[in-house]
Amino acid sequence: MTKKVKIKLTDFECNLLVNGMNEFRNKLLEKDLPTEDVDELLIKIIDKSERRW
């Protein structure tokens, strides 16, 4: 069973998390490694964010 965790982030923290995950994704792409897991996490972060992108 997978445990779900909820955290509250400020707009700045959410932006920092998304940018960091995107940089990590870009590094994976440069190395021709799969990005599916990172993609899913980025989508979850952005979808659950109250911030309008």
PDB file as gemmi writes it, atoms N, CA and C in Angstrom:
CRYST1    1.000    1.000    1.000  90.00  90.00  90.00 P 1                      
ATOM      1  N   MET A   1       0.845  -1.178   0.000  1.00  0.00           N  
ATOM      2  CA  MET A   1       0.000   0.000   0.000  1.00  0.00           C  
ATOM      3  C   MET A   1       0.893   1.246   0.000  1.00  0.00           C  
ATOM      4  N   THR A   2       0.531   2.208  -0.823  1.00  0.00           N  
ATOM      5  CA  THR A   2       1.295   3.444  -0.936  1.00  0.00           C  
ATOM      6  C   THR A   2       0.770   4.473   0.052  1.00  0.00           C  
ATOM      7  N   LYS A   3       1.692   5.100   0.764  1.00  0.00           N  
ATOM      8  CA  LYS A   3       1.323   6.128   1.718  1.00  0.00           C  
ATOM      9  C   LYS A   3       1.302   7.477   1.016  1.00  0.00           C  
ATOM     10  N   LYS A   4       0.237   8.250   1.208  1.00  0.00           N  
ATOM     11  CA  LYS A   4       0.140   9.581   0.629  1.00  0.00           C  
ATOM     12  C   LYS A   4       0.547  10.606   1.675  1.00  0.00           C  
ATOM     13  N   VAL A   5       1.234  11.628   1.214  1.00  0.00           N  
ATOM     14  CA  VAL A   5       1.694  12.689   2.099  1.00  0.00           C  
ATOM     15  C   VAL A   5       1.198  14.020   1.554  1.00  0.00           C  
ATOM     16  N   LYS A   6       0.674  14.869   2.421  1.00  0.00           N  
ATOM     17  CA  LYS A   6       0.243  16.202   2.022  1.00  0.00           C  
ATOM     18  C   LYS A   6       1.137  17.213   2.716  1.00  0.00           C  
ATOM     19  N   ILE A   7       1.578  18.186   1.931  1.00  0.00           N  
ATOM     20  CA  ILE A   7       2.367  19.267   2.500  1.00  0.00           C  
ATOM     21  C   ILE A   7       1.810  20.593   1.999  1.00  0.00           C  
ATOM     22  N   LYS A   8       1.985  21.637   2.796  1.00  0.00           N  
ATOM     23  CA  LYS A   8       1.566  22.971   2.382  1.00  0.00           C  
ATOM     24  C   LYS A   8       2.813  23.749   1.999  1.00  0.00           C  
ATOM     25  N   LEU A   9       2.758  24.366   0.830  1.00  0.00           N  
ATOM     26  CA  LEU A   9       3.881  25.141   0.329  1.00  0.00           C  
ATOM     27  C   LEU A   9       3.429  26.562   0.016  1.00  0.00           C  
ATOM     28  N   THR A  10       4.329  27.499   0.221  1.00  0.00           N  
ATOM     29  CA  THR A  10       4.060  28.859  -0.225  1.00  0.00           C  
ATOM     30  C   THR A  10       4.212  28.887  -1.743  1.00  0.00           C  
ATOM     31  N   ASP A  11       3.780  29.978  -2.355  1.00  0.00           N  
ATOM     32  CA  ASP A  11       3.959  30.114  -3.803  1.00  0.00           C  
ATOM     33  C   ASP A  11       5.434  30.003  -4.174  1.00  0.00           C  
ATOM     34  N   PHE A  12       6.294  30.636  -3.379  1.00  0.00           N  
ATOM     35  CA  PHE A  12       7.727  30.591  -3.651  1.00  0.00           C  
ATOM     36  C   PHE A  12       8.250  29.160  -3.577  1.00  0.00           C  
ATOM     37  N   GLU A  13       7.857  28.417  -2.535  1.00  0.00           N  
ATOM     38  CA  GLU A  13       8.312  27.037  -2.367  1.00  0.00           C  
ATOM     39  C   GLU A  13       7.808  26.150  -3.492  1.00  0.00           C  
ATOM     40  N   CYS A  14       6.565  26.350  -3.896  1.00  0.00           N  
ATOM     41  CA  CYS A  14       5.994  25.559  -4.993  1.00  0.00           C  
ATOM     42  C   CYS A  14       6.746  25.849  -6.290  1.00  0.00           C  
ATOM     43  N   ASN A  15       7.020  27.106  -6.545  1.00  0.00           N  
ATOM     44  CA  ASN A  15       7.759  27.502  -7.738  1.00  0.00           C  
ATOM     45  C   ASN A  15       9.166  26.900  -7.714  1.00  0.00           C  
ATOM     46  N   LEU A  16       9.802  26.938  -6.569  1.00  0.00           N  
ATOM     47  CA  LEU A  16      11.140  26.372  -6.417  1.00  0.00           C  
ATOM     48  C   LEU A  16      11.121  24.861  -6.673  1.00  0.00           C  
ATOM     49  N   LEU A  17      10.119  24.180  -6.160  1.00  0.00           N  
ATOM     50  CA  LEU A  17       9.994  22.738  -6.356  1.00  0.00           C  
ATOM     51  C   LEU A  17       9.775  22.398  -7.824  1.00  0.00           C  
ATOM     52  N   VAL A  18       8.882  23.119  -8.484  1.00  0.00           N  
ATOM     53  CA  VAL A  18       8.603  22.863  -9.904  1.00  0.00           C  
ATOM     54  C   VAL A  18       9.845  23.134 -10.744  1.00  0.00           C  
ATOM     55  N   ASN A  19      10.515  24.243 -10.479  1.00  0.00           N  
ATOM     56  CA  ASN A  19      11.717  24.564 -11.251  1.00  0.00           C  
ATOM     57  C   ASN A  19      12.821  23.528 -11.035  1.00  0.00           C  
ATOM     58  N   GLY A  20      12.995  23.092  -9.795  1.00  0.00           N  
ATOM     59  CA  GLY A  20      14.006  22.073  -9.512  1.00  0.00           C  
ATOM     60  C   GLY A  20      13.691  20.751 -10.182  1.00  0.00           C  
ATOM     61  N   MET A  21      12.426  20.348 -10.143  1.00  0.00           N  
ATOM     62  CA  MET A  21      12.028  19.103 -10.792  1.00  0.00           C  
ATOM     63  C   MET A  21      12.197  19.213 -12.306  1.00  0.00           C  
ATOM     64  N   ASN A  22      11.911  20.374 -12.864  1.00  0.00           N  
ATOM     65  CA  ASN A  22      12.066  20.569 -14.302  1.00  0.00           C  
ATOM     66  C   ASN A  22      13.537  20.516 -14.706  1.00  0.00           C  
ATOM     67  N   GLU A  23      14.424  21.096 -13.888  1.00  0.00           N  
ATOM     68  CA  GLU A  23      15.857  21.017 -14.166  1.00  0.00           C  
ATOM     69  C   GLU A  23      16.331  19.566 -14.121  1.00  0.00           C  
ATOM     70  N   PHE A  24      15.840  18.808 -13.139  1.00  0.00           N  
ATOM     71  CA  PHE A  24      16.186  17.394 -13.032  1.00  0.00           C  
ATOM     72  C   PHE A  24      15.698  16.635 -14.259  1.00  0.00           C  
ATOM     73  N   ARG A  25      14.481  16.954 -14.714  1.00  0.00           N  
ATOM     74  CA  ARG A  25      13.915  16.316 -15.912  1.00  0.00           C  
ATOM     75  C   ARG A  25      14.792  16.609 -17.129  1.00  0.00           C  
ATOM     76  N   ASN A  26      15.234  17.855 -17.260  1.00  0.00           N  
ATOM     77  CA  ASN A  26      16.087  18.222 -18.386  1.00  0.00           C  
ATOM     78  C   ASN A  26      17.406  17.452 -18.367  1.00  0.00           C  
ATOM     79  N   LYS A  27      17.970  17.231 -17.176  1.00  0.00           N  
ATOM     80  CA  LYS A  27      19.210  16.456 -17.067  1.00  0.00           C  
ATOM     81  C   LYS A  27      18.979  15.006 -17.475  1.00  0.00           C  
ATOM     82  N   LEU A  28      17.820  14.465 -17.104  1.00  0.00           N  
ATOM     83  CA  LEU A  28      17.493  13.099 -17.529  1.00  0.00           C  
ATOM     84  C   LEU A  28      17.380  13.024 -19.046  1.00  0.00           C  
ATOM     85  N   LEU A  29      16.749  14.022 -19.647  1.00  0.00           N  
ATOM     86  CA  LEU A  29      16.601  14.049 -21.097  1.00  0.00           C  
ATOM     87  C   LEU A  29      17.960  14.132 -21.789  1.00  0.00           C  
ATOM     88  N   GLU A  30      18.875  14.928 -21.231  1.00  0.00           N  
ATOM     89  CA  GLU A  30      20.220  15.045 -21.812  1.00  0.00           C  
ATOM     90  C   GLU A  30      20.952  13.701 -21.818  1.00  0.00           C  
ATOM     91  N   LYS A  31      20.670  12.897 -20.789  1.00  0.00           N  
ATOM     92  CA  LYS A  31      21.326  11.592 -20.669  1.00  0.00           C  
ATOM     93  C   LYS A  31      20.507  10.482 -21.325  1.00  0.00           C  
ATOM     94  N   ASP A  32      19.429  10.866 -22.004  1.00  0.00           N  
ATOM     95  CA  ASP A  32      18.539   9.917 -22.683  1.00  0.00           C  
ATOM     96  C   ASP A  32      17.979   8.879 -21.705  1.00  0.00           C  
ATOM     97  N   LEU A  33      17.595   9.349 -20.513  1.00  0.00           N  
ATOM     98  CA  LEU A  33      16.994   8.494 -19.493  1.00  0.00           C  
ATOM     99  C   LEU A  33      15.488   8.770 -19.428  1.00  0.00           C  
ATOM    100  N   PRO A  34      14.708   7.818 -18.932  1.00  0.00           N  
ATOM    101  CA  PRO A  34      13.254   8.002 -18.875  1.00  0.00           C  
ATOM    102  C   PRO A  34      12.854   9.119 -17.904  1.00  0.00           C  
ATOM    103  N   THR A  35      11.796   9.838 -18.258  1.00  0.00           N  
ATOM    104  CA  THR A  35      11.323  10.948 -17.419  1.00  0.00           C  
ATOM    105  C   THR A  35       9.885  10.753 -16.937  1.00  0.00           C  
ATOM    106  N   GLU A  36       9.310   9.599 -17.165  1.00  0.00           N  
ATOM    107  CA  GLU A  36       7.896   9.390 -16.857  1.00  0.00           C  
ATOM    108  C   GLU A  36       7.559   9.672 -15.398  1.00  0.00           C  
ATOM    109  N   ASP A  37       8.369   9.189 -14.474  1.00  0.00           N  
ATOM    110  CA  ASP A  37       8.079   9.394 -13.050  1.00  0.00           C  
ATOM    111  C   ASP A  37       8.148  10.872 -12.681  1.00  0.00           C  
ATOM    112  N   VAL A  38       9.148  11.561 -13.199  1.00  0.00           N  
ATOM    113  CA  VAL A  38       9.289  12.994 -12.928  1.00  0.00           C  
ATOM    114  C   VAL A  38       8.130  13.752 -13.563  1.00  0.00           C  
ATOM    115  N   ASP A  39       7.742  13.359 -14.775  1.00  0.00           N  
ATOM    116  CA  ASP A  39       6.615  13.996 -15.453  1.00  0.00           C  
ATOM    117  C   ASP A  39       5.342  13.875 -14.619  1.00  0.00           C  
ATOM    118  N   GLU A  40       5.076  12.683 -14.112  1.00  0.00           N  
ATOM    119  CA  GLU A  40       3.877  12.462 -13.297  1.00  0.00           C  
ATOM    120  C   GLU A  40       3.895  13.316 -12.041  1.00  0.00           C  
ATOM    121  N   LEU A  41       5.050  13.400 -11.401  1.00  0.00           N  
ATOM    122  CA  LEU A  41       5.160  14.200 -10.186  1.00  0.00           C  
ATOM    123  C   LEU A  41       4.967  15.684 -10.486  1.00  0.00           C  
ATOM    124  N   LEU A  42       5.553  16.160 -11.560  1.00  0.00           N  
ATOM    125  CA  LEU A  42       5.370  17.562 -11.944  1.00  0.00           C  
ATOM    126  C   LEU A  42       3.896  17.867 -12.208  1.00  0.00           C  
ATOM    127  N   ILE A  43       3.225  16.977 -12.891  1.00  0.00           N  
ATOM    128  CA  ILE A  43       1.800  17.178 -13.178  1.00  0.00           C  
ATOM    129  C   ILE A  43       0.999  17.233 -11.879  1.00  0.00           C  
ATOM    130  N   LYS A  44       1.300  16.333 -10.948  1.00  0.00           N  
ATOM    131  CA  LYS A  44       0.594  16.339  -9.662  1.00  0.00           C  
ATOM    132  C   LYS A  44       0.824  17.641  -8.913  1.00  0.00           C  
ATOM    133  N   ILE A  45       2.057  18.101  -8.888  1.00  0.00           N  
ATOM    134  CA  ILE A  45       2.375  19.337  -8.169  1.00  0.00           C  
ATOM    135  C   ILE A  45       1.630  20.513  -8.792  1.00  0.00           C  
ATOM    136  N   ILE A  46       1.674  20.608 -10.102  1.00  0.00           N  
ATOM    137  CA  ILE A  46       1.043  21.733 -10.784  1.00  0.00           C  
ATOM    138  C   ILE A  46      -0.482  21.664 -10.669  1.00  0.00           C  
ATOM    139  N   ASP A  47      -1.059  20.479 -10.832  1.00  0.00           N  
ATOM    140  CA  ASP A  47      -2.516  20.330 -10.752  1.00  0.00           C  
ATOM    141  C   ASP A  47      -3.049  20.644  -9.360  1.00  0.00           C  
ATOM    142  N   LYS A  48      -2.329  20.265  -8.327  1.00  0.00           N  
ATOM    143  CA  LYS A  48      -2.802  20.460  -6.952  1.00  0.00           C  
ATOM    144  C   LYS A  48      -2.466  21.844  -6.425  1.00  0.00           C  
ATOM    145  N   SER A  49      -1.658  22.578  -7.132  1.00  0.00           N  
ATOM    146  CA  SER A  49      -1.271  23.918  -6.699  1.00  0.00           C  
ATOM    147  C   SER A  49      -2.442  24.878  -6.842  1.00  0.00           C  
ATOM    148  N   GLU A  50      -2.602  25.755  -5.867  1.00  0.00           N  
ATOM    149  CA  GLU A  50      -3.644  26.787  -5.943  1.00  0.00           C  
ATOM    150  C   GLU A  50      -3.175  27.936  -6.827  1.00  0.00           C  
ATOM    151  N   ARG A  51      -1.906  27.950  -7.117  1.00  0.00           N  
ATOM    152  CA  ARG A  51      -1.322  29.015  -7.929  1.00  0.00           C  
ATOM    153  C   ARG A  51      -1.739  28.837  -9.382  1.00  0.00           C  
ATOM    154  N   ARG A  52      -1.978  29.913 -10.065  1.00  0.00           N  
ATOM    155  CA  ARG A  52      -2.305  29.872 -11.482  1.00  0.00           C  
ATOM    156  C   ARG A  52      -1.030  30.035 -12.278  1.00  0.00           C  
ATOM    157  N   TRP A  53      -0.697  29.056 -13.111  1.00  0.00           N  
ATOM    158  CA  TRP A  53       0.537  29.080 -13.884  1.00  0.00           C  
ATOM    159  C   TRP A  53       0.306  29.837 -15.105  1.00  0.00           C  
TER     160      TRP A  53                                                      
END                                                                             
